[in-house]
Amino acid sequence: MSGRSGCAVGQLSGRTPRLRVAPAPNVTYLVHGEPEAAAALRDRIDRSLGWTAVVPRSGERVLVR
């Protein structure tokens, strides 16, 4: 992976302890970066935090409450 998106995946492990103490969101939407990097970050969030993370399709709309 290259660029900022790949960097975000690598930095997640350093941020995981802070995120672990935060209440888990209902869903985490990853809307920035290359599709492959976003999918990797989604998988890492799922494995590391047990949170539901989604990479929406291009043009997909979601209702955020």
C-alpha positions in Angstrom: 0.0 0.0 0.0 1.1 3.5 -0.6 0.0 7.0 0.2 -2.0 8.3 3.2 -4.4 5.4 3.3 -1.7 2.8 3.8 -0.2 5.0 6.4 -3.6 5.0 8.3 -3.5 1.2 8.4 0.0 1.2 9.9 -0.9 3.9 12.5 -4.1 2.1 13.7 -2.0 -0.2 16.0 -0.7 2.9 17.8 -4.2 4.3 18.2 -5.9 1.1 19.2 -5.4 1.6 23.0 -7.1 5.0 22.9 -9.9 3.6 20.7 -10.4 0.6 22.9 -11.5 2.8 25.8 -14.0 4.8 23.6 -17.5 3.4 23.4 -17.9 1.4 20.2 -19.8 3.1 17.5 -22.8 1.3 15.9 -20.9 1.4 12.5 -17.7 3.0 11.3 -17.8 4.2 7.7 -14.5 4.4 5.9 -15.0 6.9 3.1 -11.5 8.1 2.2 -8.6 6.5 0.4 -8.0 3.8 -2.2 -10.5 0.9 -2.1 -7.8 -1.7 -1.2 -6.4 0.4 1.6 -9.9 1.2 3.0 -10.7 -2.6 2.9 -7.5 -3.3 4.8 -8.3 -0.7 7.4 -11.8 -2.1 7.7 -10.5 -5.6 8.4 -8.0 -4.3 10.9 -10.6 -2.3 12.8 -12.8 -5.5 12.9 -9.9 -7.7 14.1 -8.3 -5.2 16.5 -11.4 -3.6 18.0 -14.3 -5.9 17.1 -16.2 -2.9 15.6 -18.4 -3.1 12.6 -16.6 -1.2 9.8 -17.9 -0.6 6.3 -16.4 0.6 3.1 -19.4 2.0 1.2 -19.6 1.6 -2.6 -19.0 4.7 -4.7 -22.2 6.8 -4.7 -23.8 4.7 -1.9 -25.8 6.7 0.6 -26.2 5.8 4.3 -28.4 7.3 7.0 -26.3 8.4 9.9 -28.2 9.0 13.2 
